[in-house]
Amino acid sequence: MTGKDGIYATEQRVKDFSFDANVVEVFPDMIQRSVPGYATIVSTMGKLAGQFAQSNSKLYDLGCSLGAVTLSMRRNIAKENCQIIAVDNSQAMVERCKMHLGGFKSDVPVDVQLGDITDLTINDASVVAMNFTLQFIPQDQRLAVLTNIYNGLKPGGVILLSEKIIGESDQQDNLLIDLHHDFKRHNGYSELEISQKRTAIENVMRPDSLSTHLARLNEIGFTQTQVWYQCFNFCSMVAIK
């Protein structure tokens, strides 16, 4: 069982955000109330994984957290001899992810690993999912991480990338931020919670603009990139090798 997110409900000395045991306990509520369209994003990533999965290949969920995308992918895979590798650098997340996955039977094996995706070797992959993960990687390492993924993809393989983005100008960015904060207010977050969460996350999450993402994927060599979802400053893309 998980609870309601009240981590920033009381005034406190705000520390940098981390995916620790406290966050794990409220993560489903936190992300549903903070990310517009999260359920649609997860379900669609699973459908895309089912569409692009190749027989005798691996599918990766990088930054798997509690395994929502892994479960969605596993439900949609019809190809034979596929394996999902789910990786996260939070011990608390990995432990809870294993518990969640253990409650669902499937013919598709899943290997949940504790690890740093900047050091991970990708190979024989038909699908790599990164659901709001790249934004937590230092910006000067993102090109290398995505290049490593590209090199580990089979021809016709895809990366499924969801990210919080910044606007292309200060005015556009402020508009997106205002819309997002209004979304959070509508979902019951107080002004104090919104302010303290923003302070906690500003040093650990550095979003890029959509144009930066698209240019980077093109530079690496992805032949086709499509934005299939955007609501406010949250965006999902698929890039095909």
N, C-alpha and C positions, 0 to 999 in steps of 0.2 A: 504494500500500500504506500502511496505517496500523498503528501499533504499540500496545503495551499502555500503559495509563495508569500512569505512575510519577512524575508531576510532583511529588507531595507525599510521596514515599516516603522521602526523607531530610530530616533536621531542617534547617530553614532560616529565614531571616528572611522571613516571609510577606508578600507584597505583595497588593494588591487583585487579585482575579481579573479576567482579560480574555481575550477570544477571540482570542489572538494565534497566531503560527505554531506555537508549541509545543503549544498546545491543539488546533489543527487536526490535527496529526499523530496525536493519540491520541483524537480526539473520538468516533468510533464506539464504541470500547471504553469510554471514560469514561461516555458516556450510557447504554449498555446495562447497565453495572454499577452505575449510580447512580439510574436512574429505573425503578421497577418497572412492568412492562408496556409499556415504550417501543415495542416492535415492534407490539403490539396497538393502541396509540394511533395510530401512524403509518399503519398499514394501514386502520384505521377512519376516520381523517380523509380518506383517499383515497376510501373508499366513500361517505362523506357528501358529499364534493365532487362525486362523480359523480351522486349523487341530486339535489342542489340546483343543479348547474350549469345555466345557461340559455343557449340559443343566442345568439350575437352578444353575448357578455359577457366580462368579464375576471374572472380568479380571482387572488387575491393570496396570496402566502406571505410574511408579514412576520416578519423575523428568521429567514430561511431556512436559515442555517448552511450545511451541506453539501448541502442540497437533498433530504433524505429525504422531506419532506412534498410538495414539488413533484413529485418522481418518483411518489409514491403518487397524487397528484391526477391527474397526466397519464395514468397507466395506466387510470384509471376514467372519464375524460371521454368521453362518447359524443355530446354535443351538437355542432352544427356551429358553426364560426367562433368558437371560444373561444381565449383567450390567457391564459397564466399570467405574472404579474409577480412575480418573487422578489427580495426586498430584504433586505440586511443591511448593518450599519454596520462590519463587519470586513473589511478588504481581503483578509486571508488567507483568510477563509471564502469570500468572493465568488470569488476566483481558483480555489480548489479546487472550489467548487460548479459553476463553468462546466466544469471538467474532468470531473466526475462526470456531469453532464447530457449532455455530448458523447458519452458512451459508450453512450447509449440513443437509438434512433430512435423518432420519434413524429411524428404529424401535428399535434400541438398545439404551437404555438410557445411558447417560454419566453424572457422578457427578464429576465436577471439584472442587478440594479442595486446599486451601492454607494450607500447613502444612509441618512439618518436618518428613521425612520418618523414621528417627531413633526412633520416638515415635509412629509410626502408627501401629495399630493392623490389621493384615491380616487375613481374614477368608473366608471360602467357595470359595477359589480361584482355578481356573483351569489354569490360565495363569497370570504370573507376568512379565512385561517387564521393563527393566532398560536399557535405551539407552544412554550410556555415562553419567551415573549418579553416579555409585559406586565410581568412581575415585575422586569425589569431597567430599566424606565422609571420615573423619579421618580414617587412616588405622587400628587403634586399635578398631574401631567400626564396621568394615565391616563384621566380622564373626557373630556378634550379629544380624546385619541387615539381612543377608542372612539366618541365623537360624530362625529368626522370619518369614521370607517368607516361608521357608521350612515347618515350623509348621502350617502355614496357608493354605498350598496347599492341595487340594484333592489328593487321590491316582491317579497317572497318570498325575498329574498336572506338569507344566513346568515353569522354569524361562528362559526368553530370555534376555541374557546379552551381551551388546556391551560395549567394553572398549578400551581406548588407553592403550597400553602395553609397557613395557620396554624390551629390549633384555636380553637374559640370560647371556650375558657377556658384558663388556664395548665395545668391538669391534663390537659385533652384535648390541648393542644399538646405537652406533654412525652411523652405516650403516643405520638403520631404520630412525634415525633422519635426516640424509642427504637426504634420498629418500623422506621423507615427506616434508622437506623444499624445495626441488626441485619441488615437486608437487604444493606447494603454490606459488613459483615463476612463474610456468607455468600458474597459475590462476590469475596472475597480482599483487600479493603482492610484495612490495619492501623489500629490505634487512632491512630497518628501521622498517617496519611493522612487519616483521618476528621476529626481535630481541626484539622489545618492547612488542609484544604479549607474547613471551616466558618469558620475565621478569615478566609480569603481572600475568601469570598463574602459575608460578613455586611454589608459596607458597600456592595455593588453590587447585591445582590438583596434586595428588601424585599417578602416575600409578604403578601397580604391573606387574610382569612378567606373562606370560601365565601359566607357571608351578605353580606359586603361586595361580592363580585363580582356576586351575584344582584341585590342592591339597585341597584347601579350600572347594570347592563344594563336593569333595569326603568325606572329613572329616565330613561335615554336614549330609551326608546320601544320596545324589543324586545318583541313581543307574546307570544312563547313562548320560554322558556329551559328546557333539559333537561340535567341531569347524566347523562351516559351512561357514565362511568367514574370510579371512584375506588379507589386503593390507597394506604393510609397517607396521607401528606400530598401526594399528587399527584392532580389532578382534571382531567377534560375535560368541556366543556360545548358545547352548540350553542344559539345564540340566533337566532330567526327574526324578520325584519322584517315 
